[in-house]
Amino acid sequence: MDILGIAQQGLQQAQGQFNRTAQQIAQVAGPSQTPGDSVSLSDEMVSLMTSQNQYETNLGVAHVASRMEQETLNLLA
């Protein structure tokens, strides 16, 4: 099991969610806005906060995994 790889995948997923949400928000002010188009800014803000939390959590996992790996190497040395 590669913990760093799993954390990296989680970071990429969080970044993808953030990018999709940012595009949705950008469409609100876009010139091609038609009267029927709408974006719930509160939903998009929740999505941004969720992606931020996911990113921070996965970054923490990567940090802990790196420390665990270093400690294991120290024990073996």
CORBELWO-V562204 format. One record per backbone hydrogen bond with DSSP energy under -1.0 kcal/mol. CO is the residue of the C=O (numbers start at 1). NH is the residue of the N-H. If there is no record, write none. Layout:
# CORBELWO-V562204
co=(CO	CO)
nh=(NH	NH)
This chain:
# CORBELWO-V562204
co=(2	3	4	5	6	7	8	9	10	11	12	13	14	15	16	17	18	19	20	21	22	23	25	30	34	39	40	41	42	43	44	45	46	47	48	49	50	51	52	53	54	55	56	57	58	59	60	61	62	63	64	65	66	67	68	69	70	71	72	73)
nh=(6	7	8	9	10	11	12	13	14	15	16	17	18	19	20	21	22	23	24	25	26	27	28	33	37	41	44	45	46	47	48	49	50	51	52	53	54	55	56	57	58	59	60	61	62	63	64	65	66	67	68	69	70	71	72	73	74	75	76	77)
